[in-house]
Amino acid sequence: MADPNADYWTIGDVAGYWGVTPQTIRTYRSRRRGELPEPDAVFGRSPVWKPATIINFQRPGQGARTDLG
């Protein structure tokens, strides 16, 4: 489980928190349909998010249209 007190979460941490694979997070990031917030920082080529950014993010529900926004 991702540490909510960490400074940043990696793709692996976000995947663990949401119960999906890291590849799913990469797919969300590449589609840019509002399924993942913009990263809070990028270290090298690795995006990272503050835990609060992910915890407070309102994910679209299953089957929700993400292409209309």
PDB file with one MODEL, atoms N, CA, C and O in Angstrom:
MODEL        1
ATOM      1  N   MET A   1       0.849  -1.189   0.000  1.00  0.00           N
ATOM      2  CA  MET A   1       0.000   0.000   0.000  1.00  0.00           C
ATOM      3  C   MET A   1       0.884   1.239   0.000  1.00  0.00           C
ATOM      4  O   MET A   1       1.894   1.302   0.702  1.00  0.00           O
ATOM      5  N   ALA A   2       0.494   2.202  -0.783  1.00  0.00           N
ATOM      6  CA  ALA A   2       1.243   3.451  -0.869  1.00  0.00           C
ATOM      7  C   ALA A   2       1.166   4.209   0.463  1.00  0.00           C
ATOM      8  O   ALA A   2       0.129   4.220   1.126  1.00  0.00           O
ATOM      9  N   ASP A   3       2.264   4.830   0.834  1.00  0.00           N
ATOM     10  CA  ASP A   3       2.359   5.573   2.087  1.00  0.00           C
ATOM     11  C   ASP A   3       1.733   6.959   1.917  1.00  0.00           C
ATOM     12  O   ASP A   3       2.267   7.782   1.172  1.00  0.00           O
ATOM     13  N   PRO A   4       0.618   7.233   2.590  1.00  0.00           N
ATOM     14  CA  PRO A   4      -0.025   8.542   2.444  1.00  0.00           C
ATOM     15  C   PRO A   4       0.806   9.689   3.001  1.00  0.00           C
ATOM     16  O   PRO A   4       0.500  10.853   2.742  1.00  0.00           O
ATOM     17  N   ASN A   5       1.863   9.377   3.766  1.00  0.00           N
ATOM     18  CA  ASN A   5       2.732  10.410   4.316  1.00  0.00           C
ATOM     19  C   ASN A   5       3.976  10.650   3.468  1.00  0.00           C
ATOM     20  O   ASN A   5       4.806  11.488   3.821  1.00  0.00           O
ATOM     21  N   ALA A   6       4.120   9.937   2.369  1.00  0.00           N
ATOM     22  CA  ALA A   6       5.262  10.127   1.471  1.00  0.00           C
ATOM     23  C   ALA A   6       5.162  11.493   0.799  1.00  0.00           C
ATOM     24  O   ALA A   6       4.073  12.055   0.682  1.00  0.00           O
ATOM     25  N   ASP A   7       6.297  12.023   0.359  1.00  0.00           N
ATOM     26  CA  ASP A   7       6.277  13.295  -0.367  1.00  0.00           C
ATOM     27  C   ASP A   7       5.593  13.139  -1.710  1.00  0.00           C
ATOM     28  O   ASP A   7       4.794  13.989  -2.103  1.00  0.00           O
ATOM     29  N   TYR A   8       5.902  12.051  -2.426  1.00  0.00           N
ATOM     30  CA  TYR A   8       5.335  11.816  -3.756  1.00  0.00           C
ATOM     31  C   TYR A   8       5.027  10.344  -3.943  1.00  0.00           C
ATOM     32  O   TYR A   8       5.627   9.481  -3.302  1.00  0.00           O
ATOM     33  N   TRP A   9       4.084  10.069  -4.830  1.00  0.00           N
ATOM     34  CA  TRP A   9       3.774   8.710  -5.249  1.00  0.00           C
ATOM     35  C   TRP A   9       4.195   8.520  -6.695  1.00  0.00           C
ATOM     36  O   TRP A   9       4.029   9.410  -7.529  1.00  0.00           O
ATOM     37  N   THR A  10       4.740   7.353  -6.976  1.00  0.00           N
ATOM     38  CA  THR A  10       5.117   6.976  -8.334  1.00  0.00           C
ATOM     39  C   THR A  10       3.920   6.320  -9.024  1.00  0.00           C
ATOM     40  O   THR A  10       2.861   6.140  -8.423  1.00  0.00           O
ATOM     41  N   ILE A  11       4.111   5.970 -10.289  1.00  0.00           N
ATOM     42  CA  ILE A  11       3.064   5.240 -11.020  1.00  0.00           C
ATOM     43  C   ILE A  11       2.709   3.958 -10.271  1.00  0.00           C
ATOM     44  O   ILE A  11       1.534   3.608 -10.162  1.00  0.00           O
ATOM     45  N   GLY A  12       3.721   3.257  -9.754  1.00  0.00           N
ATOM     46  CA  GLY A  12       3.469   2.033  -8.996  1.00  0.00           C
ATOM     47  C   GLY A  12       2.654   2.271  -7.737  1.00  0.00           C
ATOM     48  O   GLY A  12       1.788   1.466  -7.392  1.00  0.00           O
ATOM     49  N   ASP A  13       2.926   3.367  -7.051  1.00  0.00           N
ATOM     50  CA  ASP A  13       2.167   3.708  -5.845  1.00  0.00           C
ATOM     51  C   ASP A  13       0.712   4.013  -6.183  1.00  0.00           C
ATOM     52  O   ASP A  13      -0.199   3.542  -5.503  1.00  0.00           O
ATOM     53  N   VAL A  14       0.496   4.799  -7.231  1.00  0.00           N
ATOM     54  CA  VAL A  14      -0.867   5.141  -7.648  1.00  0.00           C
ATOM     55  C   VAL A  14      -1.613   3.868  -8.047  1.00  0.00           C
ATOM     56  O   VAL A  14      -2.771   3.677  -7.675  1.00  0.00           O
ATOM     57  N   ALA A  15      -0.946   3.004  -8.803  1.00  0.00           N
ATOM     58  CA  ALA A  15      -1.561   1.747  -9.219  1.00  0.00           C
ATOM     59  C   ALA A  15      -1.962   0.916  -8.000  1.00  0.00           C
ATOM     60  O   ALA A  15      -3.063   0.366  -7.954  1.00  0.00           O
ATOM     61  N   GLY A  16      -1.077   0.826  -7.027  1.00  0.00           N
ATOM     62  CA  GLY A  16      -1.392   0.080  -5.817  1.00  0.00           C
ATOM     63  C   GLY A  16      -2.565   0.673  -5.058  1.00  0.00           C
ATOM     64  O   GLY A  16      -3.423  -0.059  -4.566  1.00  0.00           O
ATOM     65  N   TYR A  17      -2.606   1.980  -4.961  1.00  0.00           N
ATOM     66  CA  TYR A  17      -3.679   2.659  -4.249  1.00  0.00           C
ATOM     67  C   TYR A  17      -5.025   2.423  -4.920  1.00  0.00           C
ATOM     68  O   TYR A  17      -6.030   2.203  -4.244  1.00  0.00           O
ATOM     69  N   TRP A  18      -5.046   2.469  -6.269  1.00  0.00           N
ATOM     70  CA  TRP A  18      -6.286   2.286  -7.023  1.00  0.00           C
ATOM     71  C   TRP A  18      -6.599   0.826  -7.316  1.00  0.00           C
ATOM     72  O   TRP A  18      -7.684   0.520  -7.810  1.00  0.00           O
ATOM     73  N   GLY A  19      -5.672  -0.080  -7.022  1.00  0.00           N
ATOM     74  CA  GLY A  19      -5.920  -1.489  -7.269  1.00  0.00           C
ATOM     75  C   GLY A  19      -5.885  -1.878  -8.737  1.00  0.00           C
ATOM     76  O   GLY A  19      -6.626  -2.758  -9.175  1.00  0.00           O
ATOM     77  N   VAL A  20      -5.020  -1.218  -9.492  1.00  0.00           N
ATOM     78  CA  VAL A  20      -4.841  -1.521 -10.911  1.00  0.00           C
ATOM     79  C   VAL A  20      -3.357  -1.767 -11.161  1.00  0.00           C
ATOM     80  O   VAL A  20      -2.539  -1.626 -10.252  1.00  0.00           O
ATOM     81  N   THR A  21      -3.013  -2.133 -12.384  1.00  0.00           N
ATOM     82  CA  THR A  21      -1.602  -2.367 -12.704  1.00  0.00           C
ATOM     83  C   THR A  21      -0.921  -1.053 -13.072  1.00  0.00           C
ATOM     84  O   THR A  21      -1.588  -0.095 -13.462  1.00  0.00           O
ATOM     85  N   PRO A  22       0.402  -1.005 -12.949  1.00  0.00           N
ATOM     86  CA  PRO A  22       1.123   0.183 -13.408  1.00  0.00           C
ATOM     87  C   PRO A  22       0.860   0.475 -14.896  1.00  0.00           C
ATOM     88  O   PRO A  22       0.827   1.638 -15.299  1.00  0.00           O
ATOM     89  N   GLN A  23       0.676  -0.567 -15.704  1.00  0.00           N
ATOM     90  CA  GLN A  23       0.384  -0.343 -17.128  1.00  0.00           C
ATOM     91  C   GLN A  23      -0.942   0.394 -17.314  1.00  0.00           C
ATOM     92  O   GLN A  23      -1.074   1.211 -18.225  1.00  0.00           O
ATOM     93  N   THR A  24      -1.912   0.113 -16.468  1.00  0.00           N
ATOM     94  CA  THR A  24      -3.192   0.823 -16.541  1.00  0.00           C
ATOM     95  C   THR A  24      -2.981   2.308 -16.278  1.00  0.00           C
ATOM     96  O   THR A  24      -3.563   3.147 -16.965  1.00  0.00           O
ATOM     97  N   ILE A  25      -2.163   2.637 -15.302  1.00  0.00           N
ATOM     98  CA  ILE A  25      -1.879   4.041 -15.004  1.00  0.00           C
ATOM     99  C   ILE A  25      -1.179   4.693 -16.198  1.00  0.00           C
ATOM    100  O   ILE A  25      -1.500   5.826 -16.558  1.00  0.00           O
ATOM    101  N   ARG A  26      -0.232   3.993 -16.809  1.00  0.00           N
ATOM    102  CA  ARG A  26       0.442   4.537 -18.001  1.00  0.00           C
ATOM    103  C   ARG A  26      -0.566   4.774 -19.131  1.00  0.00           C
ATOM    104  O   ARG A  26      -0.479   5.773 -19.845  1.00  0.00           O
ATOM    105  N   THR A  27      -1.514   3.857 -19.289  1.00  0.00           N
ATOM    106  CA  THR A  27      -2.550   4.022 -20.316  1.00  0.00           C
ATOM    107  C   THR A  27      -3.420   5.230 -20.011  1.00  0.00           C
ATOM    108  O   THR A  27      -3.705   6.029 -20.903  1.00  0.00           O
ATOM    109  N   TYR A  28      -3.846   5.372 -18.757  1.00  0.00           N
ATOM    110  CA  TYR A  28      -4.635   6.552 -18.376  1.00  0.00           C
ATOM    111  C   TYR A  28      -3.872   7.824 -18.716  1.00  0.00           C
ATOM    112  O   TYR A  28      -4.445   8.777 -19.245  1.00  0.00           O
ATOM    113  N   ARG A  29      -2.588   7.836 -18.413  1.00  0.00           N
ATOM    114  CA  ARG A  29      -1.755   9.021 -18.655  1.00  0.00           C
ATOM    115  C   ARG A  29      -1.642   9.324 -20.143  1.00  0.00           C
ATOM    116  O   ARG A  29      -1.675  10.490 -20.537  1.00  0.00           O
ATOM    117  N   SER A  30      -1.510   8.304 -20.969  1.00  0.00           N
ATOM    118  CA  SER A  30      -1.334   8.526 -22.407  1.00  0.00           C
ATOM    119  C   SER A  30      -2.628   8.951 -23.088  1.00  0.00           C
ATOM    120  O   SER A  30      -2.588   9.658 -24.095  1.00  0.00           O
ATOM    121  N   ARG A  31      -3.773   8.531 -22.557  1.00  0.00           N
ATOM    122  CA  ARG A  31      -5.051   8.868 -23.205  1.00  0.00           C
ATOM    123  C   ARG A  31      -5.482  10.300 -22.938  1.00  0.00           C
ATOM    124  O   ARG A  31      -6.200  10.893 -23.744  1.00  0.00           O
ATOM    125  N   ARG A  32      -5.056  10.855 -21.828  1.00  0.00           N
ATOM    126  CA  ARG A  32      -5.394  12.250 -21.480  1.00  0.00           C
ATOM    127  C   ARG A  32      -6.897  12.530 -21.555  1.00  0.00           C
ATOM    128  O   ARG A  32      -7.333  13.489 -22.192  1.00  0.00           O
ATOM    129  N   ARG A  33      -7.664  11.688 -20.901  1.00  0.00           N
ATOM    130  CA  ARG A  33      -9.123  11.835 -20.900  1.00  0.00           C
ATOM    131  C   ARG A  33      -9.681  12.154 -19.519  1.00  0.00           C
ATOM    132  O   ARG A  33     -10.859  11.912 -19.256  1.00  0.00           O
ATOM    133  N   GLY A  34      -8.866  12.685 -18.653  1.00  0.00           N
ATOM    134  CA  GLY A  34      -9.349  13.010 -17.317  1.00  0.00           C
ATOM    135  C   GLY A  34      -9.380  11.824 -16.372  1.00  0.00           C
ATOM    136  O   GLY A  34      -9.998  11.890 -15.310  1.00  0.00           O
ATOM    137  N   GLU A  35      -8.709  10.725 -16.756  1.00  0.00           N
ATOM    138  CA  GLU A  35      -8.686   9.545 -15.908  1.00  0.00           C
ATOM    139  C   GLU A  35      -7.586   9.617 -14.848  1.00  0.00           C
ATOM    140  O   GLU A  35      -7.541   8.798 -13.930  1.00  0.00           O
ATOM    141  N   LEU A  36      -6.706  10.603 -14.985  1.00  0.00           N
ATOM    142  CA  LEU A  36      -5.571  10.753 -14.079  1.00  0.00           C
ATOM    143  C   LEU A  36      -5.216  12.239 -14.028  1.00  0.00           C
ATOM    144  O   LEU A  36      -5.150  12.891 -15.070  1.00  0.00           O
ATOM    145  N   PRO A  37      -4.985  12.787 -12.824  1.00  0.00           N
ATOM    146  CA  PRO A  37      -4.594  14.200 -12.764  1.00  0.00           C
ATOM    147  C   PRO A  37      -3.177  14.394 -13.324  1.00  0.00           C
ATOM    148  O   PRO A  37      -2.389  13.451 -13.387  1.00  0.00           O
ATOM    149  N   GLU A  38      -2.880  15.601 -13.717  1.00  0.00           N
ATOM    150  CA  GLU A  38      -1.521  15.926 -14.166  1.00  0.00           C
ATOM    151  C   GLU A  38      -0.557  15.691 -13.005  1.00  0.00           C
ATOM    152  O   GLU A  38      -0.917  15.924 -11.850  1.00  0.00           O
ATOM    153  N   PRO A  39       0.648  15.240 -13.291  1.00  0.00           N
ATOM    154  CA  PRO A  39       1.606  15.010 -12.202  1.00  0.00           C
ATOM    155  C   PRO A  39       1.975  16.316 -11.501  1.00  0.00           C
ATOM    156  O   PRO A  39       1.962  17.388 -12.106  1.00  0.00           O
ATOM    157  N   ASP A  40       2.300  16.206 -10.235  1.00  0.00           N
ATOM    158  CA  ASP A  40       2.741  17.371  -9.460  1.00  0.00           C
ATOM    159  C   ASP A  40       4.199  17.708  -9.753  1.00  0.00           C
ATOM    160  O   ASP A  40       4.631  18.845  -9.561  1.00  0.00           O
ATOM    161  N   ALA A  41       4.953  16.714 -10.221  1.00  0.00           N
ATOM    162  CA  ALA A  41       6.360  16.924 -10.575  1.00  0.00           C
ATOM    163  C   ALA A  41       6.774  15.795 -11.513  1.00  0.00           C
ATOM    164  O   ALA A  41       6.092  14.777 -11.632  1.00  0.00           O
ATOM    165  N   VAL A  42       7.906  16.004 -12.170  1.00  0.00           N
ATOM    166  CA  VAL A  42       8.494  14.965 -13.007  1.00  0.00           C
ATOM    167  C   VAL A  42       9.975  14.900 -12.642  1.00  0.00           C
ATOM    168  O   VAL A  42      10.689  15.900 -12.730  1.00  0.00           O
ATOM    169  N   PHE A  43      10.427  13.724 -12.236  1.00  0.00           N
ATOM    170  CA  PHE A  43      11.831  13.515 -11.904  1.00  0.00           C
ATOM    171  C   PHE A  43      12.446  12.716 -13.036  1.00  0.00           C
ATOM    172  O   PHE A  43      12.135  11.538 -13.211  1.00  0.00           O
ATOM    173  N   GLY A  44      13.314  13.350 -13.801  1.00  0.00           N
ATOM    174  CA  GLY A  44      13.832  12.703 -15.002  1.00  0.00           C
ATOM    175  C   GLY A  44      12.687  12.582 -15.986  1.00  0.00           C
ATOM    176  O   GLY A  44      12.184  13.592 -16.479  1.00  0.00           O
ATOM    177  N   ARG A  45      12.273  11.369 -16.275  1.00  0.00           N
ATOM    178  CA  ARG A  45      11.116  11.143 -17.133  1.00  0.00           C
ATOM    179  C   ARG A  45       9.966  10.503 -16.372  1.00  0.00           C
ATOM    180  O   ARG A  45       8.992  10.048 -16.972  1.00  0.00           O
ATOM    181  N   SER A  46      10.081  10.470 -15.050  1.00  0.00           N
ATOM    182  CA  SER A  46       9.091   9.785 -14.216  1.00  0.00           C
ATOM    183  C   SER A  46       8.128  10.772 -13.572  1.00  0.00           C
ATOM    184  O   SER A  46       8.544  11.617 -12.779  1.00  0.00           O
ATOM    185  N   PRO A  47       6.837  10.673 -13.909  1.00  0.00           N
ATOM    186  CA  PRO A  47       5.851  11.543 -13.267  1.00  0.00           C
ATOM    187  C   PRO A  47       5.598  11.082 -11.840  1.00  0.00           C
ATOM    188  O   PRO A  47       5.634   9.885 -11.554  1.00  0.00           O
ATOM    189  N   VAL A  48       5.345  12.025 -10.953  1.00  0.00           N
ATOM    190  CA  VAL A  48       4.999  11.716  -9.568  1.00  0.00           C
ATOM    191  C   VAL A  48       3.878  12.647  -9.114  1.00  0.00           C
ATOM    192  O   VAL A  48       3.715  13.751  -9.635  1.00  0.00           O
ATOM    193  N   TRP A  49       3.115  12.180  -8.141  1.00  0.00           N
ATOM    194  CA  TRP A  49       1.985  12.925  -7.623  1.00  0.00           C
ATOM    195  C   TRP A  49       2.082  12.993  -6.112  1.00  0.00           C
ATOM    196  O   TRP A  49       2.557  12.055  -5.473  1.00  0.00           O
ATOM    197  N   LYS A  50       1.637  14.088  -5.545  1.00  0.00           N
ATOM    198  CA  LYS A  50       1.506  14.171  -4.093  1.00  0.00           C
ATOM    199  C   LYS A  50       0.361  13.233  -3.714  1.00  0.00           C
ATOM    200  O   LYS A  50      -0.637  13.164  -4.433  1.00  0.00           O
ATOM    201  N   PRO A  51       0.485  12.513  -2.603  1.00  0.00           N
ATOM    202  CA  PRO A  51      -0.601  11.599  -2.217  1.00  0.00           C
ATOM    203  C   PRO A  51      -1.968  12.282  -2.189  1.00  0.00           C
ATOM    204  O   PRO A  51      -2.956  11.693  -2.628  1.00  0.00           O
ATOM    205  N   ALA A  52      -2.040  13.501  -1.685  1.00  0.00           N
ATOM    206  CA  ALA A  52      -3.335  14.193  -1.607  1.00  0.00           C
ATOM    207  C   ALA A  52      -3.937  14.416  -2.988  1.00  0.00           C
ATOM    208  O   ALA A  52      -5.159  14.400  -3.133  1.00  0.00           O
ATOM    209  N   THR A  53      -3.103  14.624  -4.005  1.00  0.00           N
ATOM    210  CA  THR A  53      -3.604  14.815  -5.365  1.00  0.00           C
ATOM    211  C   THR A  53      -4.378  13.581  -5.814  1.00  0.00           C
ATOM    212  O   THR A  53      -5.454  13.702  -6.400  1.00  0.00           O
ATOM    213  N   ILE A  54      -3.845  12.406  -5.545  1.00  0.00           N
ATOM    214  CA  ILE A  54      -4.497  11.162  -5.951  1.00  0.00           C
ATOM    215  C   ILE A  54      -5.671  10.836  -5.041  1.00  0.00           C
ATOM    216  O   ILE A  54      -6.737  10.448  -5.520  1.00  0.00           O
ATOM    217  N   ILE A  55      -5.487  10.988  -3.743  1.00  0.00           N
ATOM    218  CA  ILE A  55      -6.553  10.664  -2.799  1.00  0.00           C
ATOM    219  C   ILE A  55      -7.788  11.525  -3.045  1.00  0.00           C
ATOM    220  O   ILE A  55      -8.912  11.033  -2.939  1.00  0.00           O
ATOM    221  N   ASN A  56      -7.595  12.804  -3.372  1.00  0.00           N
ATOM    222  CA  ASN A  56      -8.717  13.724  -3.567  1.00  0.00           C
ATOM    223  C   ASN A  56      -9.245  13.751  -4.996  1.00  0.00           C
ATOM    224  O   ASN A  56     -10.245  14.414  -5.268  1.00  0.00           O
ATOM    225  N   PHE A  57      -8.592  13.044  -5.911  1.00  0.00           N
ATOM    226  CA  PHE A  57      -9.002  13.044  -7.311  1.00  0.00           C
ATOM    227  C   PHE A  57     -10.302  12.263  -7.488  1.00  0.00           C
ATOM    228  O   PHE A  57     -10.427  11.134  -7.014  1.00  0.00           O
ATOM    229  N   GLN A  58     -11.265  12.875  -8.175  1.00  0.00           N
ATOM    230  CA  GLN A  58     -12.533  12.219  -8.460  1.00  0.00           C
ATOM    231  C   GLN A  58     -12.407  11.439  -9.767  1.00  0.00           C
ATOM    232  O   GLN A  58     -12.483  12.014 -10.853  1.00  0.00           O
ATOM    233  N   ARG A  59     -12.216  10.142  -9.654  1.00  0.00           N
ATOM    234  CA  ARG A  59     -12.078   9.299 -10.837  1.00  0.00           C
ATOM    235  C   ARG A  59     -13.428   9.136 -11.510  1.00  0.00           C
ATOM    236  O   ARG A  59     -14.452   9.032 -10.835  1.00  0.00           O
ATOM    237  N   PRO A  60     -13.436   9.111 -12.857  1.00  0.00           N
ATOM    238  CA  PRO A  60     -14.691   8.805 -13.543  1.00  0.00           C
ATOM    239  C   PRO A  60     -15.155   7.407 -13.130  1.00  0.00           C
ATOM    240  O   PRO A  60     -14.333   6.511 -12.940  1.00  0.00           O
ATOM    241  N   GLY A  61     -16.453   7.220 -12.993  1.00  0.00           N
ATOM    242  CA  GLY A  61     -16.971   5.913 -12.624  1.00  0.00           C
ATOM    243  C   GLY A  61     -16.822   4.901 -13.741  1.00  0.00           C
ATOM    244  O   GLY A  61     -16.593   5.273 -14.892  1.00  0.00           O
ATOM    245  N   GLN A  62     -16.947   3.637 -13.417  1.00  0.00           N
ATOM    246  CA  GLN A  62     -16.835   2.590 -14.415  1.00  0.00           C
ATOM    247  C   GLN A  62     -17.892   2.806 -15.495  1.00  0.00           C
ATOM    248  O   GLN A  62     -19.072   2.984 -15.193  1.00  0.00           O
ATOM    249  N   GLY A  63     -17.470   2.790 -16.723  1.00  0.00           N
ATOM    250  CA  GLY A  63     -18.387   3.004 -17.841  1.00  0.00           C
ATOM    251  C   GLY A  63     -18.673   4.464 -18.129  1.00  0.00           C
ATOM    252  O   GLY A  63     -19.419   4.769 -19.059  1.00  0.00           O
ATOM    253  N   ALA A  64     -18.094   5.381 -17.350  1.00  0.00           N
ATOM    254  CA  ALA A  64     -18.322   6.808 -17.574  1.00  0.00           C
ATOM    255  C   ALA A  64     -17.656   7.252 -18.870  1.00  0.00           C
ATOM    256  O   ALA A  64     -16.545   6.818 -19.175  1.00  0.00           O
ATOM    257  N   ARG A  65     -18.311   8.099 -19.621  1.00  0.00           N
ATOM    258  CA  ARG A  65     -17.727   8.631 -20.849  1.00  0.00           C
ATOM    259  C   ARG A  65     -16.685   9.663 -20.463  1.00  0.00           C
ATOM    260  O   ARG A  65     -16.980  10.613 -19.737  1.00  0.00           O
ATOM    261  N   THR A  66     -15.479   9.477 -20.944  1.00  0.00           N
ATOM    262  CA  THR A  66     -14.405  10.425 -20.637  1.00  0.00           C
ATOM    263  C   THR A  66     -14.017  11.221 -21.871  1.00  0.00           C
ATOM    264  O   THR A  66     -13.078  12.015 -21.820  1.00  0.00           O
ATOM    265  N   ASP A  67     -14.715  11.026 -22.967  1.00  0.00           N
ATOM    266  CA  ASP A  67     -14.347  11.696 -24.215  1.00  0.00           C
ATOM    267  C   ASP A  67     -15.261  12.874 -24.534  1.00  0.00           C
ATOM    268  O   ASP A  67     -15.146  13.461 -25.610  1.00  0.00           O
ATOM    269  N   LEU A  68     -16.163  13.232 -23.626  1.00  0.00           N
ATOM    270  CA  LEU A  68     -17.097  14.306 -23.906  1.00  0.00           C
ATOM    271  C   LEU A  68     -16.667  15.648 -23.329  1.00  0.00           C
ATOM    272  O   LEU A  68     -17.229  16.683 -23.687  1.00  0.00           O
ATOM    273  N   GLY A  69     -15.675  15.643 -22.438  1.00  0.00           N
ATOM    274  CA  GLY A  69     -15.267  16.858 -21.752  1.00  0.00           C
ATOM    275  C   GLY A  69     -14.404  17.660 -22.572  1.00  0.00           C
ATOM    276  O   GLY A  69     -13.963  18.727 -22.146  1.00  0.00           O
TER     277      GLY A  69
ENDMDL
END
